[in-house]
Amino acid sequence: MDSHRPPPATDGTRVAQEYLLRLSPGHSIKNFVDFYGIYLIKELGPDLYLVRIDPDPGPQAVSRRFLGAAGLVYIEPNVILKAQ
């Protein structure tokens, strides 16, 4: 597993249209916003962004859409986890 990728959520609610997107250092989120038509919601940290995709084709379609994108480390659904 990629050391920069969080473990997959096992118990939570997916937030429709929201995804976490991590870029390799030195790549610009602007290129993804312009080319893929995503909306930047918030920068969460170095090279980590919360983005919105509207319309949302679903996680599997998003993964296929971004497959091989230069500078992309991962993109995954935003999930709200429940406290145990």
C-alpha positions as CSV (number, residue, x, y, z in Angstrom):
1,M,0.0,0.0,0.0
2,D,1.2,3.5,-0.8
3,S,2.7,5.0,2.4
4,H,0.9,8.4,1.6
5,R,-2.5,6.8,1.2
6,P,-4.8,6.5,4.2
7,P,-6.3,3.1,4.9
8,P,-9.7,2.5,3.2
9,A,-12.7,3.4,5.2
10,T,-14.6,0.4,6.5
11,D,-17.4,2.1,8.4
12,G,-18.7,5.5,7.4
13,T,-20.8,7.6,5.1
14,R,-19.5,8.7,1.7
15,V,-20.0,12.4,1.1
16,A,-21.6,12.7,-2.4
17,Q,-19.4,14.6,-4.9
18,E,-16.5,15.0,-2.6
19,Y,-13.1,13.4,-3.0
20,L,-9.6,13.6,-1.4
21,L,-6.9,14.2,-4.0
22,R,-3.2,13.9,-3.3
23,L,-0.6,15.2,-5.8
24,S,3.0,14.5,-6.1
25,P,5.2,17.4,-4.8
26,G,5.6,20.1,-7.4
27,H,2.3,19.4,-9.3
28,S,-0.4,22.1,-9.4
29,I,-4.0,21.5,-8.4
30,K,-4.8,24.2,-11.0
31,N,-4.0,21.8,-13.8
32,F,-6.5,19.3,-12.4
33,V,-9.2,21.9,-12.0
34,D,-8.7,23.2,-15.5
35,F,-8.3,19.9,-17.3
36,Y,-10.7,17.7,-15.4
37,G,-13.3,20.3,-14.4
38,I,-13.2,19.6,-10.7
39,Y,-13.9,22.2,-8.1
40,L,-11.4,22.9,-5.3
41,I,-13.1,23.1,-1.9
42,K,-10.1,23.3,0.4
43,E,-6.4,22.6,0.7
44,L,-6.0,20.2,3.6
45,G,-2.3,20.0,3.7
46,P,0.8,19.9,1.5
47,D,-0.3,18.4,-1.8
48,L,-3.7,17.2,-0.3
49,Y,-7.0,18.7,-1.4
50,L,-10.7,18.3,-0.9
51,V,-12.4,18.6,-4.3
52,R,-15.9,18.4,-5.6
53,I,-16.9,16.6,-8.8
54,D,-20.3,17.6,-10.2
55,P,-21.9,15.6,-11.6
56,D,-20.5,12.8,-9.6
57,P,-20.2,9.6,-11.6
58,G,-19.2,7.5,-8.5
59,P,-15.9,6.4,-7.1
60,Q,-15.1,3.6,-9.6
61,A,-15.8,5.9,-12.6
62,V,-13.7,8.7,-11.0
63,S,-10.8,6.2,-10.4
64,R,-10.9,5.2,-14.1
65,R,-11.1,8.9,-15.2
66,F,-8.0,9.8,-13.3
67,L,-6.0,6.6,-14.0
68,G,-2.5,7.6,-15.2
69,A,-3.0,11.3,-14.6
70,A,0.5,12.9,-14.3
71,G,1.2,14.0,-10.7
72,L,-1.7,12.1,-9.1
73,V,-0.8,9.9,-6.1
74,Y,-4.5,9.0,-5.4
75,I,-8.0,10.2,-5.5
76,E,-10.7,8.6,-3.2
77,P,-14.1,9.4,-1.9
78,N,-14.5,11.6,1.2
79,V,-15.9,9.5,3.9
80,I,-17.2,10.6,7.3
81,L,-16.1,7.9,9.8
82,K,-18.2,7.0,12.8
83,A,-16.6,7.1,16.3
84,Q,-16.6,3.8,18.0
